[in-house]
Amino acid sequence: VNGSPQEAIVINVTYEYNRQENKITPKPRTINERSEALAKATYEWARAMYKDMFS
């Protein structure tokens, strides 16, 4: 995350379960292009998480 201008990158990880192997595998997805829109979305997500936890 850059502070000025405020920009962010995103790493999302989902997981897949393989029943035959009884194994959980991470499936990362990276958006490595810095963006003001991603920074804004990250702050909005964090505000919502804090509100859920502390309200």
N, C-alpha and C positions, 0 to 999 in steps of 0.2 A: 504494500500500500504506500502510495506517495502521499505526503501531507499537503504539498502545494505544487501543482493543483492536486486536489483529492482524486486519486485514481486507485483502482484495485484490479487484482487478478482473481480468478476463482478456481478452486479445485473441489470438484464434487466427487464423492466416492459412494457408489452403491455396491451391494454385495450379492453374489449369486451362490445359491446352495446346490451342490451336486449330491443327490441322494445316493447314487451308486458308490461314490467315493467317500461319502460322509464328510465332505469338505466345503468350506466357505471360501470363496475367492473374491478379492476386491476387484472392482471395475472402475478405476479412476477416469475422470474426464476433466481435462484442464482447459481453461480459457486463459491463455497467456498474453493476451493483448490488453494492456492497461486501458481502463475506461472510467470516465467520470460516472457513467450510468451504473456500472458495477459497484463503484464506491457508494453511491447513493443507495442502491439496493441492499448493500451490506449493512449500512447504518440503519436502514429501516428494519431489516431482519433482526439486528441486535436489539433495537428498541422494543420490538415485539416480544423477543425472548425475555428481556429484563422485566417488561410489564407482566408477562405471564408468571414469572418467578416471584416477583416482589409486590404484586398488587393483591 
